[in-house]
Amino acid sequence: MNSRRTFLKKGMVGVASLPFLSPTTGYQYALDHLGSASAGNEKDYWKMVRRQFPLKEGQTYFNNGTIGPAPGYVLNKMIDHMMHNNTHAAEVDYSNGSGTKLLTGYFKYEEIRRKIGTIINADYQSIALTQNATFGMNYVANGLDLAKGDELLNTNQEHGGGFGAWQLMAKRKGCIYKQAEMPVPANDPQQIVDVIFSQVTNKTRVIAIPHIVSVYGTVMPVEAICQEAKKRGIFTILDGAQCVGHINVDVQKIGCDAYYSSLHKWLLSPPGSGILYINPDRVSDIWSTIASYNWDNQEDHGFRLMQTGTGNPALMEGFDASLDFFNSIGADRWINRIKELGDYLRDGLQKMDRITIHSSTTSTMCAGITTYGLTGFTGSELQKNLWEKAKLQPRAVGEDRIRHSVHIYNNEEEIDKTLEVMNSL
């Protein structure tokens, strides 16, 4: 109970002087207030948003590209759900369809899928709920009828969750695995398109690329790539692990055949919250990888692809709560704030002679991730200095680089501290 009170009180500080609210009332108040505070001082608004997170004061988290800290609202929803279900387990009657309160893996979760569908512009029946992005990639790779000699194309900047399944298919089925060599930094969208299609032949069956490159934060020209691939009859799958809740994602506009994402990063959902979208025109090409009762459900293909067996229902409660938190602030306000902070960091870094920015600085190709290096320092040394001097925590990537992720709970003052430490070095 004390942890719940702590989260609620932190969320209310500076908003109003209120007596302690019950969890349900407090949750709804926080959401309503975030959504209704559309006017006024933006700086004060984002301070109020920051208080919704149980992050320790005096420390700054800049590693959202790995995992995002969940708001107290989400954590409390999960805790309450676990306590309630373990207390009232005997009151759940499976015969009336309420089994979803005790376990997952056999239920459609239509409401959550509809909310996701609104965010990425897809019908909910085209969306499966998965554990993470890696699951989504593997479902597609294992679900396609691939044959010996089929060419599978990645880039050389994939996350392991973006290339593993395709390399496995090459070894298992005799497919030909290829990579397109990406430029660093990437500042010309057409150059990326040209590099990818320079590797395409009449045997290319799959183009699997990131929507945002995990290490560098490059926003790829995916719409142009998918349009050209469609003309050639090539199946396109996008790794959107770094995207949903980070940039606008419109799968209809992009025109991809499949899209997967991990929502524990930028949407601030609990770990274990992933999605897989399959274009309705291509979903019949994908076999189910994990089979249970509805493995062959032809009316709801998203449900067919989420037959995972027993899971944690509190996770789904937190997943749903994170979507409400996102929608309460609003997609445009949320995403624009991330871009604003990313630009602020890049603008400051570009003024320093010994800093090399390895991320894109082209406005349409960058957002909340910036990867950079400082001459004479390794990435680990930069990470250590930032923490020891100012309690700032980004992530070292590679030998001489550090990756900075900014989110709605960060602010300009924390970025200024980063720039001060870089100047001091």
N, C-alpha and C positions, 0 to 999 in steps of 0.2 A: 504493500500500500504506500510505503514511503517513497518508492521510486516513482509511482504514478503521480503522487502529489508534487514531487520535484519537477517532473516534466511539465505538469499543468501550470505550476507557479511560474516557472521560467517563461512559459508562453504568454503569461498574463502581465508580467512586469512591464510597467510603463504604458500599458494599454488602458487599464482601468483599475480602480481600487475596489476589489470584489472579495466577498467571503469565499471560502473554499467551495468549489463546485463539485458536484458528482462527476465521475468520469464521463458519462454520456453527455451531460450538459456542457462540461468543459470542452470536450472534443468538438461539439457542434459550434460552440461559441468561437473557438479558435478558427475554424474553417470559415464561418460566416464573416468574421472580422477581416480575415485576410482577403476575402473576396470583395467585401464592401469598401475597403480602403483604397479606392481607385483614384482619389484626388489628394492633393496636399504635398508635403515635403517628401520627395523620393528617398532621401537619405534616412529620414526617420522610418519610412516604410520598410526599408531593407534591414534596418536595425531591429525592427519588430519581427521580421521574418527570421533573422539570425537567432532570436530568443526562442524560436520553436525547436531548436536543436540542442541536445544535451552535450554539445562539445565543450571541452574544458576551457575555461577562460585563461587567457594568456598564452594559448597555443593556437597555431593556425594550420589547418589541414588543406594541403594543395595537391592531393593525390586522388581526386575524384575519378580520374581515368582508370584507376584500378578498382576502387569500390567507394560508393558514396555513403556517408553517414545518414542513417534514416532519421527523419524528424521524430520528436517525442510523440507526436500524434500517432504515427505509424507503430512505434514500439509499444505504446500503451494499448492500442487496439489488439496487438498480438498477445500481449501479456494477459489482458482481460479475457480474450477468447480462450486461451489455454486454461486459465483458472476456472472459468465458467464451465467449460466442457468436462474438465476432470472432476468438478464438483457435481455436475448434473448429468453425468454419463448415462445413468440408468433411466433418465427421463426421455431419451431419444428413441423414437419408435421408427425403425427402418421401414415398416410397412407403409408409412405415410410419406416416404421419400425424403425424410430429414437426415438421412445418413451422412450427408455432406458436412454436418456439424462436427462429426467425429473423425472423418478421414477424407482424403481426396483421391483422385485417380480414376474415379468411375462416374464423375459428374461433369456436366457441360459448362458450368460457370459462365452462363450466357451474359450476365450483367458485366462481369469483368471484361469479357471479350468484346462486348459492345463498346465499352469505354475505350479500350485499346483501339478498336476500329475507328472511332471518332478521331483519335489522335493521329493515326497513320493513314486515314482515309481508305478503309477497307471494310467490307462486309464481315461481320463477326464470324460467319461460318467459314471464312477463309483463314481464320486465325486459330492456331493451336497454342496452348499454354505449355511451356517447357521449363526445364530447370535453368537453362542459360543458353547463350549463343552457340556454344560448342555442341550442345544437343541438337539445335536447329540445323547446323551444318551437317551433322552426321545423319540426321533423319533424311535429309535430301540426298546426300551422297549414297547412302544405303538404299534409298527408295527408288532411285533412277535405275533403269535397265541399261547398264553400261556394259560394253563388250571390249574384247581385246582389240587394240589399235585405236580406240577412241581417244582423242586428245582432250586433256583437262588443263585449263589455263588459270593460274594464279598470278599474283605479282610477287616480287621479292621482298615485299614489305608486309606480309601477312602475319597476324598473330597465330600462334600454334593452333588455336581453335578455328583458324581460317584455312589452314593448309593440311592438317593431319589426316582428315578423312579422304582427301583427294589423293594424297600419297599412298594411303592404304588401298584405295581402289586400284591405283596403278600397280601395286605389288600383287594384290589379290586377283585381279581380273585381267592383267596384262594391258591396262590402259597406258597411255603416254602422258607423263606429267611434265608440264612446262611452266616457266615463270617469265613474266615480262619485267625487265629491269627498269625500275622507276627512278626519276630524277630526284636529287636532294640538293637544295630545297626544290619543291615543285611549285612553280608560279604561273605556268601556262597550261590551261585545261586541254588545249588541242594537242600539246606535246604528250600528255598522258594518253589521250585517245589513240594517237599514232603509235606510241610504244606498245600498247596492248594489242592493237590489230596487226602490228608487224609480226606477231607470233601466231596469228590465226591462219589456219589452212582449211581445206574442205573436209578435214577429219575432226575439226574442233567441235566437240559436243557441249562443253561446259565452259563458261567464263565465270569464275568465282573470285570476287574482288571485294575489298573493304569500301564501305561508303565513306567512312572516316578512317584514315590510317592510324592505328593505335599508338605507334611510337612517335609520330610527327604531328598528328592532328590534322593532316591534309584532308580537306573536303573534296572528294573526287567528283569528276564530271560524269556521274553515273547515268544521268538521263541520256546523254549523247551516246554513251557506251551501250546502254540497253537498247536504244533505238537501232543502232547499227547491227547489234547482235541479232535482234529480231528479224531483220531483213535477211540474215544469213541462216536463220533457223537454229541459232545457238541458244541453249538454256542459260539464263543468267541468274546467279544467286549472289546477293549482297550481304556482306558481314556488317550489320548495323549495331554491333555491340556498343560502339561509342556514340550512337546517334539519337535514339529516342529519348527526349528530354534534354537534348543538347542543341540540336538544330531542327528545323521543320522537316518532317518526313511525310511524304505523300507518295505512297506506293503506286497509285493510279497514274500520277504524273510522271513518275520515274519510269514506269513500264517494265519493271523487273518481273521475272518469273517466280522468284522466291526471295524472302527477306527475313533475316533473323536478328534478334537483339537480346542483350542482357540488360534488364532494367534496374539492376542493383547499382549501376554506375550513375547515370545522369538523371534518371527519374527518381532516384533515391528510394527504390523499393527494397524490401529485404532480400538478402542473397538467396538464390533459388527461384527468382522471378524472371522468366525468359519468355519470349514469344517467337513463333514461326508463322510467317504469312506465305501462302502459296497462291499464285494467280489462278483464279477459277478456270481459266482456259488451259492450264497445264497440270492441275491437281490430279487428274486421272493418270498422269505419268508417274506419280509417286506412290510406291508401295508403302504400307505401314511397316515401320521398323519394330516397334514394340506392340505386341498383340494382346488384347483382352476382349471383353464382350463385344465391343463396337469396332473391332479392327477393320471391318468391311462396311462401315456405315457410309452409304453413298449419298445421303441427304445432308449430312453435316461433316464435311471432310476435315475441318479443323478439329472436331471432336474425335474423329477417327485417328488423328495423328497425336492425340494426347492420352492414350491408353497406358498410363504409367503405373497403375496399381496404387496401393496404399501410400499416402503421403501425409504431410503435416497441414491440417486445415488452418492452423493459426498463421501459417505462411500466406495462405490465400487471403486471409483477413487483412494482413499487413499489405499485401499486394494491392488489394482493393483500396485500402486507406491511402496508399501512396498516390494512386490515380486521383482520388478526391483532393488530396493536398495539392497536386499539380494543377488540377482544374480550378481549384479555389483561387490560386494566384493568377492563373491564366497562361496559356501557352505563349502568347506573344510577349507578355511582360517577363516571363521566366526566361525564355530563349534570348530575348534582346538584352537582358541583364548579363547573361553569360558572355555574349559577344562583346558587350560594352567593357566588361572587366578584362577579357582577353585582349582587346585592342589597347586598353590602358597599359597592360603589362608589356605588350610588344612595342608600343610607342616609347616607353621608357628604356627598354633594352636596346632599341635601335640607336639611341643617342650615345652608347658606350662603344669606344673604339675596339676593345679587345673581346667583345661579345660577338659570337657567331650564332645567328638564328638559323636553325636547321628546318624549322617549320615554314610553311608558306606564309608570306606576308601580303599576298593578294587577297583583297577583302572578301571575295566570294569563296575563297578556298581555305579560310581559317575561322576558328570560333573560340572555344574555351581551352584548347590545348596549345601550349607553346613549348617547343624543345629547343634548347640552346646550350652553348658551351662558353667557357671563359678560358682564354689562352693560359696555359700553365697549370691548369687544374683538371683532375679527373672528375667524372660525374659524382662519384662517391665522396670526394673531398668537398665538392660544392654542397652536396646534401648535408654533410656533417657541419660545415660552416654555417649554413642557414639555420640549422637546428640549434647549434651551440650559441650563436650570436643573437638570435631573435626568436627561437622556438617556432620556426617555419618549417613545414614538412612537405616538400614536393617529393619526386622520386627520381633517382639516378637511373638512366637507361643507357646501356652501352658503356664504352670505356670513358668517353670524355663529354658526356651530355647529361643534362637533367631535364626532366619533363615536368612542366608546371600545368596543373589543371585548376581552373577557377570555376566557382559555382555561386549560386545565389546567397549562400551563407558567408561568402567572402566579401571584402570591401576594398576600396582604394587605399586606405591606410595600411592594410596588410601588404598590399602590392608595393607601396612606397617603402616599407621595411625591407622587402626583397631587394629593391633597387639600391637601397642604402648599403646592404651587405655586399652586393656585387661591386659597388663603388669602392667599398673599403678593401676589397680584395684586389 
